Amino acid sequence: MTFSIGIGPNIRKSAYFDATVRDGVQCFSVYNHMYIPAHFGDPEAEYDRLLNGVAMWDVGAQRQVELTGPDAGRLAQYLTPRNLAKTRIGQGRYVPLCDHDGWLINDPVLLKLAEDRYWLSVADSDIHLWAAAIGREKGWDVVVSEPDVSPMAIQGPKAVDVAAALFGDTVRDMRHFAFVSTALDDMPLVLARSGWSKQGGFELYLMDRSFGTRLWDRVKDAGAPFGIGPGAPNDVERLESGLISYGADMRWQDYRANPFEMGFGGLIDLAADHDFVGRAALERLAAKPVARRRTGLIVDGNPPLPGHPVRLTCDGADAGFVSELAYSKRLGATIAVGLIGVEFGDSSGALTVMIDGVTYPARLHDLPLVT
């Protein structure tokens, strides 16, 4: 069955939209109210390029929430239970965000550009509205906005060679999550050693969308000797690597999760003396054993990929849910991630998932599924 997606003014185009259409994008998804490429016609080749070479991705839909003003740092700290006190300018931090009941509502990377300027590079939810409302209700001197910033990612084992060809060999010494404000020719951007894959790479945060096609072509030309090609954030690789996807693995209201269940306990600083959203709820959660844990699974048979979470059962009893499945050619099996009740984690009972009315046996597997 083939579907199409309508292109209309209610969904925004990224700075690289025209370049991706010209270069053969075959499928879009919608993320943060924007079109984001899903693949360019050969998902298997794009997966192989990510694992063995280098891929370039339009991730302009990875929107930035900018906090500026004297109380920018104060608001940034209030939004996350992670202690930001030692965060330096030029350093990124992976920061869980929770609501007042302790449920995760996003898991952005925070970039500290100055003492009075921060970006939250957010997953798929309207965090700018959340941050703006909190800042205004607190009466803090901070402006919350969405800046003209359009990320592009280069990912894969040869990404560092492409980055070096563009910016010089100093990029080879950049630490993970470090970033620098720079320019490529006359195109202003922030260069970060980060990206949504375990294969390593960089993100180029273009700070003027009018340069979108020009930057795309500049990266494409620099990467040509290394076999660069277009692609998109890869669900198979992210499942193999155990990466978390907000909106898939957990989302507010349905399929909710708290940070302890998702393995973020080490990022929750309850010993610090500052307040943050959800502190009281997280203190209560931390005082009792975690009820569910994140796990990988191998699913037997040849199940269809439903594109939505499905229930996980153990001997017929509700045991949790599987958030996403994909076929891994590296493992030669269908793999999945999900949340399982801790009482079922060491059970000898039969785990199953039901998809389209058919039951498929499943086995627990440590994360990451591929090391």
SVG drawing of the C-alpha trace seen along z (x, -y; Angstrom):
<svg xmlns="http://www.w3.org/2000/svg" viewBox="-7 -41 51 61">
<polyline fill="none" stroke="black" stroke-width="0.4" points="0.0,0.0 1.4,-3.4 0.6,-6.7 1.6,-10.3 1.9,-13.4 0.4,-16.6 2.6,-19.7 0.8,-22.7 1.3,-25.9 0.3,-24.5 3.5,-22.4 6.8,-24.4 9.6,-23.6 13.2,-23.4 16.0,-25.5 17.2,-22.4 13.7,-21.4 14.4,-22.5 17.8,-20.8 16.4,-17.5 13.7,-17.5 16.2,-18.2 18.4,-15.3 15.6,-12.8 13.8,-12.6 11.1,-10.0 9.3,-10.2 8.7,-12.9 7.5,-12.7 6.3,-15.5 8.3,-16.5 7.9,-19.7 5.3,-20.9 7.9,-20.6 8.6,-18.3 11.6,-16.0 13.0,-13.5 12.3,-9.9 14.3,-8.4 15.7,-9.0 14.5,-5.8 17.0,-3.3 16.7,-2.9 19.1,0.1 21.9,-1.8 21.3,-4.8 21.6,-2.5 24.9,-1.0 26.3,-4.5 25.6,-5.5 27.3,-2.4 30.3,-2.3 30.7,-5.7 29.0,-9.1 25.5,-10.4 24.1,-13.9 20.7,-14.6 18.2,-17.5 17.3,-17.7 16.0,-21.3 12.9,-20.1 15.1,-19.7 14.0,-23.1 15.8,-25.3 14.1,-27.0 16.3,-30.0 16.4,-31.5 18.0,-34.9 18.3,-37.5 19.6,-37.9 17.4,-35.0 18.1,-32.6 20.2,-30.3 17.7,-30.4 14.9,-29.2 17.1,-26.6 17.9,-25.1 14.3,-25.2 13.2,-23.3 15.4,-20.2 16.2,-18.1 19.8,-17.8 22.2,-20.1 23.6,-22.6 25.9,-24.5 29.1,-23.2 28.0,-23.6 30.5,-25.7 30.0,-28.0 30.6,-25.8 29.3,-22.6 26.1,-20.7 24.2,-18.7 21.6,-16.0 18.7,-17.2 15.5,-15.4 12.5,-17.7 9.6,-16.6 6.1,-17.9 5.0,-18.6 4.0,-14.9 7.5,-13.6 6.5,-12.4 9.1,-13.0 7.9,-15.6 11.1,-16.0 14.8,-15.1 16.6,-17.9 20.3,-18.7 21.0,-22.0 23.7,-24.3 25.1,-27.1 26.2,-29.8 26.7,-32.5 25.8,-33.2 22.6,-34.8 21.9,-32.7 20.9,-29.0 19.4,-26.7 17.3,-23.7 17.5,-21.5 14.2,-19.8 12.5,-16.6 9.0,-16.5 6.8,-18.6 5.9,-22.3 8.5,-23.0 8.7,-26.7 5.2,-27.2 6.0,-25.3 9.2,-27.3 7.6,-30.7 4.7,-30.1 6.9,-29.1 9.2,-32.0 6.4,-34.5 4.5,-33.0 7.7,-33.2 8.2,-36.8 11.8,-36.2 13.7,-38.5 14.1,-36.1 12.9,-36.0 11.8,-32.6 11.9,-32.5 12.6,-30.3 15.7,-31.6 16.6,-31.3 18.6,-28.1 18.5,-25.0 20.5,-22.0 22.1,-19.7 23.8,-16.4 26.7,-14.5 26.9,-11.1 28.9,-7.9 32.6,-6.8 33.8,-9.1 31.9,-12.2 35.0,-13.4 36.9,-13.4 34.1,-15.5 34.1,-17.9 37.9,-18.2 37.6,-19.0 35.2,-21.8 36.5,-23.2 40.1,-22.0 41.7,-19.2 41.0,-20.8 37.5,-19.2 39.1,-15.8 39.9,-16.9 36.4,-18.1 34.8,-16.2 31.3,-14.7 28.6,-17.4 31.2,-20.2 30.4,-23.0 31.9,-26.2 30.4,-29.3 32.0,-29.6 31.3,-30.3 31.8,-28.3 32.7,-30.8 30.3,-33.6 27.6,-31.2 27.2,-31.7 26.7,-28.5 27.4,-26.5 29.4,-23.3 28.7,-20.6 30.1,-17.1 26.8,-15.4 23.9,-13.7 21.2,-11.1 23.3,-8.0 25.9,-5.9 28.2,-6.1 29.6,-9.5 29.3,-12.8 28.6,-16.5 25.7,-18.8 25.9,-22.2 23.4,-24.6 23.0,-27.1 22.0,-30.5 20.5,-32.0 18.0,-29.8 18.6,-31.8 21.9,-29.8 20.2,-26.4 20.7,-25.1 24.2,-26.6 25.3,-24.9 23.7,-21.6 25.7,-21.8 28.9,-22.8 28.7,-19.8 27.8,-17.5 30.8,-18.7 33.2,-18.3 31.9,-14.8 32.0,-13.5 35.5,-12.0 34.2,-10.1 31.1,-8.8 28.6,-11.0 25.0,-10.8 21.6,-12.0 19.7,-10.1 17.7,-10.6 17.7,-9.7 17.6,-5.9 15.2,-4.0 17.0,-0.6 20.3,-2.0 18.8,-3.8 17.1,-0.6 20.3,1.4 22.2,-1.2 19.6,-1.7 19.0,-5.4 15.9,-6.9 13.3,-8.6 10.9,-10.9 7.5,-10.5 8.2,-6.9 9.6,-5.4 7.6,-7.7 5.2,-10.5 3.0,-12.6 -0.5,-11.2 -0.2,-7.9 2.8,-5.7 4.2,-8.0 7.4,-7.2 9.4,-8.8 13.2,-9.4 14.0,-6.5 12.2,-4.0 14.1,-5.3 17.5,-5.0 18.0,-8.7 18.4,-8.3 22.0,-9.4 20.9,-12.7 18.4,-13.5 20.1,-15.6 17.9,-15.6 20.8,-16.6 21.1,-20.0 19.5,-22.9 17.8,-24.5 14.2,-23.9 13.0,-22.5 9.8,-21.4 8.6,-18.1 11.0,-18.0 8.5,-16.9 7.1,-14.1 10.7,-12.9 11.6,-12.8 8.6,-10.6 9.5,-8.3 13.1,-8.1 12.0,-6.9 10.4,-3.7 11.6,-0.9 11.2,-1.6 8.2,0.2 9.3,0.6 12.5,0.7 13.6,0.1 14.6,3.2 15.5,4.5 13.7,7.5 14.1,10.0 10.8,10.8 10.5,14.2 8.8,14.9 8.4,12.2 6.0,9.7 4.8,6.7 6.0,3.3 2.9,1.6 4.4,-1.9 2.9,-2.4 3.4,-0.9 2.0,2.5 1.3,4.3 3.8,6.7 2.3,9.7 3.8,12.4 1.7,15.6 -1.2,13.5 -0.8,10.9 -0.1,7.2 3.7,6.8 4.3,3.4 4.6,2.2 6.9,2.3 7.4,-1.1 9.0,-0.3 10.1,2.7 12.4,3.0 14.3,5.7 18.0,5.7 20.1,7.3 23.1,7.2 21.3,9.5 19.1,11.3 16.1,10.8 13.3,8.4 14.3,6.2 12.4,3.9 12.6,1.7 10.0,1.1 9.2,0.8 8.6,3.9 7.4,4.3 10.3,5.2 8.4,8.3 8.6,9.7 12.2,8.9 13.6,12.2 10.5,14.3 10.6,17.6 7.1,16.9 6.4,16.6 6.6,13.0 4.6,12.1 3.5,9.2 0.3,9.0 0.3,7.3 -2.7,7.3 -4.3,10.0 -1.3,12.4 0.8,13.3 4.6,13.3 7.0,14.7 9.6,12.3 12.8,12.6 14.5,9.9 17.8,8.6 20.2,6.1 20.6,2.7 22.2,1.8 21.1,4.7 24.3,4.3 27.6,3.3"/>
</svg>
